[in-house]
Amino acid sequence: MEQLSGTDLIARYIEQDPHHPGPADVRLRESCVPVWAIIGHYQATGRDPRYVADSYEVPLEAVEAALAYYQQHQAVIEARLAANAA
């Protein structure tokens, strides 16, 4: 099976939320789960991408896309997580 790059994963699985535009509120294309939710769950549950995929019932590649997006937009995702925790 072909290994997709982070950019390809993002293009395949990540989209802007039309109701909440901006880099902090992108979501998974198929399930509409916000990337910040995927990252927050990933950080809170032992950093296991497969566990997160199973928890949200999304493909492992979708979680990998969220992680790739997070690597490129870490500051805005961390700010969104902090705002949610406040």
GUDRENZA-243634 format. One record per residue: y, x negated, z of N, C-alpha, C in turn; residue number from 1; residue in one letter. Coordinates in Angstrom, 2 decimals. Atoms other than C-alpha are relative to their C-alpha. Example, Ala and Ser with C-alpha at 12.3 -4.5 7.8 and 13.67 -1.06 7.14 Angstrom:
2
{pt {-1.19 -0.89 0.00} {-4.50 -12.30 7.80} {1.20 -0.90 0.00} 1 a},
{pt {-1.19 0.82 -0.06} {-1.06 -13.67 7.14} {1.09 0.77 0.73} 2 s},
! end
This chain:
86
{pt {-1.18 -0.84 0.00} {0.00 0.00 0.00} {1.25 -0.89 0.00} 1 m},
{pt {-1.24 0.79 0.16} {3.46 -1.27 -0.92} {0.86 0.10 1.26} 2 e},
{pt {-0.90 0.05 -1.15} {5.71 -2.37 1.94} {1.44 0.16 -0.49} 3 q},
{pt {-1.38 -0.24 0.42} {9.20 -0.93 1.50} {0.96 -0.81 0.84} 4 l},
{pt {-1.04 0.71 -0.74} {12.32 -2.86 2.49} {0.74 1.01 0.88} 5 s},
{pt {-0.81 -0.86 -0.85} {14.64 -1.50 5.17} {0.94 0.87 -0.81} 6 g},
{pt {-0.92 -0.75 0.85} {17.10 -0.45 2.48} {-0.73 1.13 -0.73} 7 t},
{pt {0.79 -1.03 0.69} {14.39 1.42 0.57} {-0.45 1.10 0.96} 8 d},
{pt {0.39 -0.99 -1.00} {13.15 3.13 3.74} {1.18 0.92 0.34} 9 l},
{pt {-1.19 -0.78 -0.31} {16.69 4.24 4.58} {0.29 0.98 -1.14} 10 i},
{pt {-0.28 -0.87 1.15} {17.20 5.60 1.06} {-1.00 1.14 -0.08} 11 a},
{pt {1.05 -1.03 0.10} {13.92 7.52 1.22} {0.06 1.01 1.14} 12 r},
{pt {0.18 -0.86 -1.18} {14.10 8.94 4.77} {1.26 0.42 0.73} 13 y},
{pt {-1.21 -0.27 -0.79} {17.71 9.00 6.02} {1.02 0.72 -0.87} 14 i},
{pt {-1.08 -0.71 0.70} {20.49 11.41 5.05} {1.13 0.30 0.98} 15 e},
{pt {-1.13 -0.44 -0.80} {23.92 12.39 6.28} {-0.26 1.43 0.47} 16 q},
{pt {0.03 -1.37 -0.49} {24.07 15.50 8.44} {1.25 0.68 -0.52} 17 d},
{pt {-1.19 -0.62 0.58} {26.39 17.81 6.48} {0.88 0.71 1.04} 18 p},
{pt {-0.76 -0.67 -1.05} {27.47 19.51 9.72} {0.69 -0.98 0.95} 19 h},
{pt {-0.56 1.05 -0.87} {28.26 16.24 11.53} {0.06 -1.30 -0.79} 20 h},
{pt {-0.06 1.21 0.82} {29.34 13.61 9.00} {0.34 -1.24 0.82} 21 p},
{pt {-0.31 1.29 -0.63} {29.53 9.96 9.98} {-1.26 -0.78 0.28} 22 g},
{pt {1.17 0.88 -0.16} {27.24 7.01 10.58} {-0.78 0.21 1.29} 23 p},
{pt {0.71 -0.20 -1.26} {26.36 8.01 14.16} {-0.90 1.24 -0.03} 24 a},
{pt {0.72 -1.27 0.02} {24.92 11.38 13.14} {-0.89 0.20 -1.22} 25 d},
{pt {0.95 -0.14 1.10} {22.60 10.63 10.25} {-1.32 0.51 0.56} 26 v},
{pt {1.25 -0.62 -0.47} {19.18 12.26 10.38} {-1.13 -0.31 -0.98} 27 r},
{pt {1.16 0.13 0.87} {15.68 12.10 8.98} {0.05 1.14 -1.01} 28 l},
{pt {-0.12 -0.95 1.10} {15.62 13.87 5.63} {-0.93 1.20 0.15} 29 r},
{pt {0.97 -1.09 -0.02} {12.46 15.97 6.05} {0.11 0.86 1.25} 30 e},
{pt {0.06 -0.73 -1.27} {12.66 16.95 9.73} {1.35 0.32 0.60} 31 s},
{pt {-1.37 -0.16 -0.53} {16.43 16.79 10.36} {0.17 -0.54 1.42} 32 c},
{pt {-0.13 0.63 -1.32} {15.81 14.80 13.56} {1.07 -1.08 -0.10} 33 v},
{pt {-1.03 1.04 0.04} {18.91 12.70 14.32} {-0.58 -1.40 0.25} 34 p},
{pt {0.45 1.39 -0.21} {18.41 8.94 14.08} {0.26 -0.43 1.43} 35 v},
{pt {-0.28 0.39 -1.39} {20.07 8.53 17.48} {-1.09 0.52 0.94} 36 w},
{pt {1.07 -0.54 -0.84} {17.33 10.76 18.98} {-1.26 -0.85 -0.14} 37 a},
{pt {1.16 0.87 0.23} {14.60 8.64 17.38} {0.18 -1.31 0.74} 38 i},
{pt {-0.26 1.29 -0.65} {16.23 5.44 18.68} {-0.04 0.14 1.52} 39 i},
{pt {0.01 -0.22 -1.45} {16.78 6.85 22.16} {-1.42 0.15 0.53} 40 g},
{pt {1.39 -0.19 -0.41} {13.14 7.94 22.39} {-0.77 -1.32 -0.10} 41 h},
{pt {0.63 1.32 0.20} {12.00 4.58 21.03} {0.33 -0.93 1.17} 42 y},
{pt {-0.42 0.89 -1.09} {14.00 2.73 23.68} {-0.55 0.46 1.35} 43 q},
{pt {0.42 -0.54 -1.29} {12.89 5.04 26.51} {-1.51 0.01 0.20} 44 a},
{pt {1.45 -0.17 -0.11} {9.17 5.05 25.75} {-0.80 -1.24 -0.38} 45 t},
{pt {0.77 1.22 0.19} {8.17 1.44 25.36} {0.09 -0.64 -1.37} 46 g},
{pt {-0.26 0.62 1.30} {9.44 0.67 21.85} {-1.24 -0.04 -0.89} 47 r},
{pt {1.20 -0.12 0.82} {6.29 1.86 20.09} {0.29 0.98 -1.14} 48 d},
{pt {-0.36 -0.88 1.11} {7.14 3.22 16.62} {-1.05 1.08 -0.28} 49 p},
{pt {1.05 -0.99 0.25} {3.77 4.97 16.22} {0.07 1.13 1.03} 50 r},
{pt {-0.14 -1.02 -1.04} {4.22 6.79 19.55} {1.16 0.94 -0.32} 51 y},
{pt {-1.17 -0.81 0.35} {7.68 7.97 18.45} {-0.32 0.89 -1.20} 52 v},
{pt {0.38 -0.79 1.17} {6.32 9.12 15.08} {-0.90 1.16 0.41} 53 a},
{pt {0.89 -1.07 -0.47} {3.56 11.08 16.81} {0.78 1.03 0.83} 54 d},
{pt {-0.78 -0.90 -0.86} {6.02 12.55 19.34} {0.83 0.97 -0.82} 55 s},
{pt {-0.86 -0.84 0.84} {8.32 13.87 16.63} {-0.73 0.59 -1.21} 56 y},
{pt {0.80 -0.48 1.12} {5.51 14.61 14.16} {0.66 -0.33 -1.34} 57 e},
{pt {-0.60 0.51 1.23} {7.14 12.49 11.46} {-0.81 -1.22 -0.45} 58 v},
{pt {0.72 1.20 0.45} {5.71 9.70 9.29} {0.50 -1.27 0.70} 59 p},
{pt {-0.37 1.29 -0.58} {5.66 6.22 10.76} {1.11 -0.65 -0.81} 60 l},
{pt {-1.05 0.57 0.85} {7.76 5.11 7.78} {1.38 0.59 0.32} 61 e},
{pt {-1.28 -0.62 -0.35} {10.48 7.58 8.86} {0.58 -0.65 1.25} 62 a},
{pt {-0.46 0.71 -1.21} {10.66 5.91 12.28} {0.44 -1.41 -0.38} 63 v},
{pt {-0.39 1.33 0.47} {10.75 2.52 10.56} {1.35 0.06 -0.72} 64 e},
{pt {-1.30 -0.18 0.66} {13.65 3.83 8.45} {1.11 0.15 1.04} 65 a},
{pt {-0.99 -0.17 -1.07} {15.47 4.92 11.60} {0.30 -1.34 0.68} 66 a},
{pt {-0.19 1.32 -0.61} {14.92 1.46 13.10} {0.79 -0.92 -0.93} 67 l},
{pt {-0.75 0.81 0.97} {16.21 -0.20 9.91} {1.47 0.44 -0.02} 68 a},
{pt {-1.38 -0.51 -0.04} {19.29 2.05 9.98} {0.68 -0.49 1.29} 69 y},
{pt {-0.54 0.46 -1.28} {19.80 1.18 13.65} {0.39 -1.48 -0.06} 70 y},
{pt {-0.33 1.42 0.12} {19.70 -2.54 12.83} {1.33 -0.19 -0.73} 71 q},
{pt {-1.23 0.11 0.78} {22.54 -1.99 10.35} {1.20 0.66 0.68} 72 q},
{pt {-1.07 -0.80 -0.61} {24.57 0.40 12.56} {-0.18 0.09 1.52} 73 h},
{pt {0.33 0.00 -1.42} {23.65 -0.60 16.09} {1.16 0.47 0.87} 74 q},
{pt {-1.14 -0.34 -0.87} {27.14 -0.25 17.57} {0.26 1.50 0.03} 75 a},
{pt {-0.30 -1.43 0.02} {27.68 3.34 16.42} {-1.13 0.82 0.61} 76 v},
{pt {1.12 -0.72 -0.61} {24.18 4.45 17.46} {0.02 -0.18 1.51} 77 i},
{pt {-0.10 0.24 -1.45} {24.55 2.81 20.88} {1.14 0.80 0.61} 78 e},
{pt {-1.13 -0.80 -0.51} {27.95 4.50 21.30} {-0.39 1.48 0.09} 79 a},
{pt {0.45 -1.41 -0.01} {26.37 7.87 20.42} {-0.96 0.24 1.15} 80 r},
{pt {0.93 -0.13 -1.13} {23.56 7.31 22.93} {0.75 -0.03 1.33} 81 l},
{pt {-0.78 0.08 -1.24} {26.08 6.32 25.61} {0.80 1.29 0.22} 82 a},
{pt {-0.76 -1.26 -0.13} {28.19 9.42 24.90} {-0.92 1.13 0.44} 83 a},
{pt {0.96 -1.02 -0.40} {25.09 11.59 25.24} {-0.39 -0.13 1.46} 84 n},
{pt {0.40 0.25 -1.38} {24.23 9.98 28.57} {1.13 0.28 0.99} 85 a},
{pt {-1.16 -0.19 -0.90} {27.74 10.45 29.97} {0.13 1.44 0.45} 86 a},
! end
